[in-house]
Amino acid sequence: MTIEEFRSMLDDILEEIPEEYFVDLNGGVQLIESSKLHPRSIGSELRIMGEYRRNGAMGRNIHIYYGSFMDMFGHLSAGRLRERVRETVLHELMHHLESLAGYRDLEVEDEVQMAKYLRGKKRSRE
């Protein structure tokens, strides 16, 4: 899938989501062409598909990494890829909404998943 096709699919997904979910997401949803390796990845297998970002100058925004999706899911049908992208967008929007509400539940859940990943990698090396 070309980046233009991916952008169109992402735009379609974003249009399906109620606009209230985007309140105070002043930097919007940005499509990033590159792939992003997770800093805690063992080897090069763990990619960041999307991330919610909060910083003073740039405000609140979501990055979706086209390259990461192509690296990990480029072999999927367009329909299955769309499901993965939608899941990622909703996950990052949840981070945004929790941030606005002062919650960190999804951050904690993400850390639990990372700990499981790291434990599994440690066991496989032993």
C-alpha positions in Angstrom: 0.0 0.0 0.0 1.4 3.4 -1.0 1.6 6.2 1.6 -1.1 8.0 -0.4 -3.4 5.1 -0.1 -2.6 4.7 3.6 -3.3 8.4 4.2 -6.7 8.1 2.5 -7.5 5.1 4.6 -6.4 6.9 7.8 -8.5 9.9 6.8 -11.5 7.6 6.4 -10.9 6.1 9.8 -10.6 9.5 11.4 -13.9 10.7 9.9 -15.7 7.8 11.5 -14.7 8.9 15.0 -16.9 11.4 16.8 -15.3 14.8 16.8 -15.6 15.0 20.6 -12.7 12.5 20.9 -10.4 15.1 19.2 -11.1 17.9 21.7 -7.8 19.7 22.6 -5.8 17.5 20.2 -4.5 20.7 18.8 -1.7 19.1 16.8 -4.1 16.6 15.2 -3.2 13.2 13.9 0.0 13.2 11.9 1.1 10.5 9.4 4.8 9.9 9.7 6.4 8.2 6.7 9.2 6.4 8.6 9.2 3.3 10.8 10.0 3.7 14.5 11.7 1.0 16.5 10.6 0.8 20.1 13.5 1.9 22.4 13.0 -1.3 24.5 12.8 -3.7 21.6 15.0 -6.7 21.7 16.5 -6.7 18.3 14.5 -5.0 15.6 11.1 -6.7 16.1 9.1 -4.3 18.2 7.9 -1.3 16.2 5.9 1.7 17.4 2.7 1.9 15.3 1.4 5.1 16.8 2.1 7.4 19.8 0.3 10.1 21.7 2.5 13.0 22.3 2.2 15.9 24.7 4.7 18.7 24.7 4.5 22.4 25.3 5.5 23.8 21.9 3.8 21.1 19.7 0.8 20.7 21.9 -1.1 17.4 21.9 -0.9 15.2 18.9 -0.9 11.6 17.6 1.8 10.2 15.3 0.9 7.2 13.1 4.0 5.5 11.6 3.4 4.4 8.0 6.7 2.6 7.9 6.1 0.7 11.0 2.7 -0.5 9.7 4.4 -1.6 6.4 7.2 -3.3 8.2 4.9 -5.3 10.5 1.6 -5.6 8.6 2.4 -4.8 4.9 1.6 -8.4 4.0 -2.0 -8.1 5.3 -5.0 -7.5 3.1 -6.2 -3.9 2.9 -9.2 -4.8 5.2 -7.0 -6.4 7.9 -4.5 -3.5 7.7 -7.3 -1.1 8.1 -8.4 -2.9 11.3 -4.9 -2.6 12.7 -4.7 1.1 11.9 -8.1 1.7 13.4 -7.1 -0.2 16.6 -4.0 2.0 16.9 -5.8 5.2 16.3 -8.4 4.4 19.0 -5.6 3.3 21.4 -3.8 6.6 21.0 -7.0 8.6 21.3 -7.7 6.8 24.5 -4.3 8.0 25.8 -5.3 11.5 24.8 -8.7 11.3 26.6 -7.2 9.8 29.7 -4.6 12.5 29.7 -7.3 15.2 29.6 -9.1 13.4 32.5 -5.9 13.0 34.6 -5.8 9.2 34.3 -3.0 6.9 33.4 -4.7 3.5 33.2 -3.7 2.8 29.6 -0.1 3.8 30.2 0.0 1.3 33.1 -1.5 -1.4 30.9 1.0 -0.6 28.2 3.8 -1.0 30.8 2.4 -4.4 31.9 2.4 -5.6 28.3 6.0 -4.4 27.9 7.0 -6.2 31.0 5.5 -9.4 29.6 7.3 -8.9 26.4 10.7 -8.4 28.1 10.1 -11.4 30.4 9.3 -13.6 27.4 12.5 -12.4 25.7 14.6 -13.1 28.8 13.2 -16.6 29.1 13.9 -17.4 25.4 17.5 -16.4 25.8 18.1 -18.6 28.9 
